[in-house]
Amino acid sequence: MFKRSLYFRMVVTFICAVIISLLAAYFISSRFFQHEYTTEKELTKMIKGTVEMIEQAEPDKVPDIVETMRTYYFDLLIVDRNGISYLEQPPSFAITQADVDHILHSDDPVPFMFPYAERDSSRMVGSPVAISDQPYALIIDFNYEEEVAGRRKTIIFTLVTALFIGSFVILLVSRHLVNPIKKLTDAAKEMAKGNFSVRLNSKNKDEVGELITSFNHMATEVGKIDQMRQNFVGNVSHEIQSPLTSIKGFTKALRDEIIPKQEQREYLDIIYQETERLSRLSENLLRLASLDSEHHPYEPEKYRLDEQLRRIVLAMEPQWKKKNLQISLDLAPVELDADQDLLEQVWLNLMTNAIKYSAENGTILLEAKRVHGGVTVKVKDGGKGIPAEAIPHIFDRFYKVDQARSSKIDGSGLGLAIAKKIVALHQGKIHVKSQQGAGAVFTVSIPELREEEMND
């Protein structure tokens, strides 16, 4: 489990990267120091200085000079034209007679550099030198193997120190980076258990901080959705239970012949009304589910909106005549490109509500006009109005202004939710303005959609 963790993988990745970088740096620096430790220019300068020092010294002092130079990683050989050494102590290297002849008879004033391999830890250079006016060949072997080994140890120590320090820093930094993610994981597990109140604090302004902020926002929204789900289940249960209880009670009474014959028709009418109420509820729930699925059939067509609104008013005449209401129409000739059947459901729901909440002998205003970029429809009733605290929830599913459910006005609280969904499907907006005692005004704005927008 630990090996699969992000913290482990991050640390291993960083340490591997550091090790690879340090190894590359070691080999590059080692190769550079070994190959470039001493240059031909430096060797030339060195042997010229040695030649000058030997030629100015007394012949019997030359062995002392050579002995002194050998203590500084130099080994010297001085031979005559026949290859006979001028020094008593033999050097640690040997040269051929051809090399001696080349040094003594070369017309090139530049000292002779002996060939060497790139990985060699020594350089050899030769130059003619005069001792007691006799020509000799001076060869210097500069061996810097110990110097290179010392520098290599220094490099290794430096790189190993950098590795330990870097690894320690990476461990700390990785823990700092991974801890918020571990907290997010724990919080997500809490949410999976149903605890939607979990929140995380973060002062970071980086990507991890944005992730935590998004998580907190998601937790808030999921909590709201869960609360809506609970409310939805409770509301559906109540709306179904109420008519079922009535139907069960009345049918039992009819079956047991408790109700007199002359009253049975009245009870049968109540049962019929309750079954119709259940039917409307199930129909609205299915319509909402279809609209929520985003696969609801959407078939826009050009039609006269004002004529549609007139037909709806005529179709609902029995309802508004029953309350002796006056319908005031202000309908401009408006052509609209939309789904006629869906919008008809919106106007029916709004007009139904307006009739329900209007007082006897009141007036309902229905207005339609073209505005810049679309059309606007207003439905105004003369009822008791909507309390200010209820307006933000008026389009919520199953929401009723009468929270005690004691209102005599029939309804499941789904009509406005369906209307809002249909209007949103047309990329429009619906809102309400109301004052208690002065009625309510519902306004629907439908934009003029281009064909490609309607097919999105």
N, C-alpha and C positions, 0 to 999 in steps of 0.2 A: 504493500500500500504506500509505504514511504517512497519507494523507488519511482512510483508513478506520479508523485506529487509535483506540482508546478515548481515548488520551492526547490526540490531536489534537482529537477531538470535544469532550472535556471542557474543554480550554483555550479553544477557539473559543466554546463555549457560555458559559463564565464571562466571557470578554472581551466578548462581545456583550451579556451581561446588564449588565456594568459600564458599557459605552458607552451603552446605552439608559437606564440609571439616571442617568448623568451628564448626558446630553442633556435628560432630563426635569427634572433638578434645575436645569440652566442656564436653560431656558425659564421654569420656574416662578419662580426667583429673579429673573431679569431682569424678568419681568412684575411681580413684587411690588415690586421696587425702583423700577421706572419709574412705576408707578401710585401707590405709597404713599411715594415718597421725601419728599414734602412734603405735609402735610395742610392742610385748610382752617383748622384751628385754629392751626397754625403761621403760615400766611399772614396770618390775621387779627391775630395777635399782632405779626407783623413790620410790617404797615402801620400799625397803631396806634402802635407805637413810632416809626416814621418820621414820622408826622403830628405826634406830640408833639415830636419833635426839631426838625422844621421850624418848627412854631409857636413854639417857644421861642427859636429862633435869630434873628439879625438878618436882614432881607431880603437884604442883600448877601452874606450867608454861605450862603444856600440853594444857589447853584450849586456851591459847594465841597463841601457835604454830598452833593449829587447825584453829583458827580464821584467822591467817595470811595466811595460805595455802588456805583457802576458797576464799580469794580475787583473787587468780590465777586460777580460774575455777576448783578448787578441792573441793570436799565435803567428809568429813571424818566421820567415825563412829567407836567408840571404845566401845566394849561390853564385859562383862565377860562371864563366861561359862553358865550363866543362861539367857543371852540375855539382861541384864540390861545395859543401856548406861552409859558410864563414863562421858559423856558430858551433860551439861544442855540443850544446844540448840539442838533440834532434827535435824537430817539430812533430806535431800529431798528425801531419798530413804529408803527402808527397806529390811531386809534379814530374812531368816528363821532360825530357831534353828538348822536345819540340816546343813546349811552353816556354822554356828558358830562352831558346833561340828567338822565339816570337817577341818576347819582352825586350831583349837586348837589341834586336835588329829592326824593331818596328819604327817606321817613319812617323807614325801617328803620335802627336804629343799627349794625347789623352791616355791615361793608364788603361791597361788591358783588364777587362772584366771577364773572369772565368764563367763559363756556362753554369747554370744552376736550375734546379727544378723549383716549381712554385711552392712546394711544401717543404723545401729545405729550410733548416734553421741556421744556415751559415752562408756567408758570401766570401768569395776569394777575388782579390784584385792584385795585379802585378804592375811594377814600374821599375825602370832602370835606376840605379843609385851608384854614385861614385864614392868609393872609400879608398883613401890614399891614392887618388887619381886612377884607380883601377875600376873598370865597369863590373857591376854586380846586378843580379836580378833580385829585387825585393818583392816577396809575395806575402800578403797579409790575409790571414783567415780570420774573419770576424764571426765568432760563434755566439749567437744570442739566444740559444735554446733555453738557458736558465731564465733569461729575462722574459721570453715569451711564456714560459711555464708560470712565472710569477704573475704576469698580466692575466693569463688564463684563469689562475686561481682567484684573482681579484674579480674578474668578470663573473665567474661562477658564483662566488660569494654574493656579489651584488645582485645577480639575477635570482638566486635562491631567496635572498632577503626580500626582493621585490615580489616573488611568488607568494611567500608567506603573508606579507603585508597586504598584497592585493587580494589574496584568498580570504583573509580575515575581513577586509572591507566589503568584499562581495557577499560574504555570509551575512553581515549586518544589513547591507543595503537590500539584499534579496528578501530577508525577513521583513524589512520595512515595506517592501513592495507587495509581498505575498499576504501579509497579515490582513489587509483590507479585503482581499479576495476570499480568504478563509472565513472572515466575518460575514461576507455576502453569502457564502455557501451555507453557513449555519442559519442565517436569516431566511434563506430560501427554503431550507428544511422546515423551519418554524411555520412559514407560510403554507407549505405542503400539508402541515398538520391542522391547518385552519386558523392559525394565529395571524390575522391580517393587521394587527396593531404594531407589529415589529417594525422598528425604524433604526437606521444607522446614522451616526454622526461622522462628518468628514469635513476637515478644514482645507483639504487639498483642492487645488484648482486645476489639477491635471486630468488626464483621461479617467483615472480611477475615481477621482472625485465626481466627475460627470456620471460615471457608471453608478456610483452610490446614490447620487441625486435622482437618476432615472429609476433606480430600484425603489427609492422611497416614494416617488410619484406613482410607480406601478403598484406598490403596496396599497397606497391610498385609493387608487382607482379600483383595484381588485376588491378592496374592502367595501367600496361603494356598490360594486356589482353584486357582491355577496349579500349586502344588505337589501339591495333591490330584489335579488332572487328570493330572499326570505319573505320580503313584503309581498312579492308576486305570488309565492306559494300560499301565504296567508290569505291574500285577497281572493285568489281563485278558490281556495277552500271555502271561504266565507260565502262567496257569490254562488257557488254550487250547492253548498250545504243548505242555504236558506230556502231555495225553491224545492230542493229534495225533501227537506223536513216537512214543508207544506204538503207536497204531493203525497208523501208517505202517510201523514196524519189523516188527510182527507180520504185517501183511498181506503185506509184501514176503517175509517168511520163508515164509509159507504159499504164496504164489505161486511161489516158487522151489523149493518142496517140500523145504526144508531141515529142517522139523520132521517127526518121525516121525508116522505115522498115528494112533497111540495117544495122542499128546500134542496133536493138533490141536484137540480139543474144549476142552481147558484154555485154549489160546491164543485160541480164539474167544470163550470166556467173558470173558477179559480185555478183548478188543476190545469186547464188548457192554457191559461195565461202564464202559469209557472213553467210549463213545458216550452212555451214560446220564448220565455225569458232565458231558459237554459239553451235553447236553440240559438238565440241571438248571441249569447255569451260564447258558445262554442264557435259560431261563425266568426265572431270578432277575433277570438284567439287564433283561429286558423288563418285569418287574414293578416294579423300581426306577425305570425310565424312566417308566412309567405313573404311579407315585406321585409322582415329581418334577414331572410335568407339571401337577399340580393339577387334572387333568381325569379322574382315575380314578373309575370309577363308585362312588358311595357311597350305599348303600341301607339305612338304619337300620330296624330292626324290633324289636319286643319279643320276647324269648325267654328261656328258662331257661339261665343261664350254667352252673350246676352240672351240668345234664344234658349240655351241650356238652362240658364237661371230662371227664365220665365216658365219653362216646363216643370221645373222642380217646385216652384211656387204653386202652380196649378195642381200638381200631384199631391201636395201637402195641404190643400185647401180644407179638407175635413178637420185636420188638426188645428189650424189657426182659426177656422170658423167656430169651432167648439168653444174657444175662449174669447170669441168676438174681437179678434185682433185685426188691426189694419196693417196691410203690407204696403209700404211706400217703396216704389221702384225708381231707381235712377240709373238706368242701364244704357250706356253708350254702345253703339254698334261696334263690337270688338271681335276680331277674329284671332283665334289662338291656336298655336301648334302644340298640342299636348295629348295625353292619354285621356280621352273623354270619359271613359268609364271610371277611372280612378278619381278624377277630379269631381265627378258627380257624387262620389261617396263623401268627399270633403264638404261640398255645399249642403248635402243632406244632413250630415252631422252638425254643421254649424246652425242650419235652420232649425233642426230638431231641438238643439239646446236653447236657441233664442225663443222658440215657442214655449218650451218647458218653463223657462225662468221669467217670462213676461207676465205681468199682472193682467187680470181681466180687463178687456176694453183698451188694451195698450196698443203700441205701434212698433212695428219692426221695419227698420230701414235696410234695404238691400241695394248696394251701389257697386257698379262695375265701370271702370274707365281705363283708358290706355295712358300709361305714363312713359317717360323716357326709358327705353330698354325693356319694356314688358307691360304687364297689366296688373291692376290692383282691384281686389274685391273686398268690400267691407260689409259686415253684418252687425247691425246695432240693434240691441233689444232695450226695452224699458223696464227691466226687472229690478231686483233689489241690489244688484251689483255683486262684485267679488271682493272679499276682504284683501287688503294689501298683502298680508302675510301668506295668502293662498295663491297669489298670482305666479310666483316662481315655480309652483308645483302643479299648475293647472293642466299642463300637458303630460304629466307623469301618468303611467299606467295605473289604473284602478284608483287614482286619486279622486276624492270627492270633497267638495268644500265642507259638507256636513260630515265631519269625521266620526260623529257618534252614530252615523248611518240611520238616523231616525227620520230622515227626510221622507216625505211621501212621494217625492219625485223619483220616478223610476229611472234606472240607468246603472251601468256597470263600471263607468269611469274609464272606458276604453275608446270612446268616440274621438276625443281630442287627440289622444295618442296616435290613433290611426290617421287622423287628418294631418298631424305634423309629419308623420312618416311619409305620407303620399306627397305632401308639398316638398319635403326634402328630396324625394325621388325626382321631382321636377326642378331641383336646384333652386327652389324658392324659399320663402320665409313666411312664418305665421306668428303673429304676436297679438296681445290683448291689452287693452286699456280699460280701466274700470274704476268707478267710485261707488262706494256703498250708497244705495238709494238712488243712483243715477244710471243704472244699467251697465252694460259692457259692450265694447266694440272690438270685434275680431277682424283683423286685417290680414289678408293673404296677398303676397306679392309673388308673381310668377314671371321670371325673366323670359325674354325671347331667346330661345336656344337655337344655335345652328345645328344642322343635321349631324355633324360629327360629334357635337357635345351631347346630343340626345342618345347617341349610340354607345357612349362611354359607360 
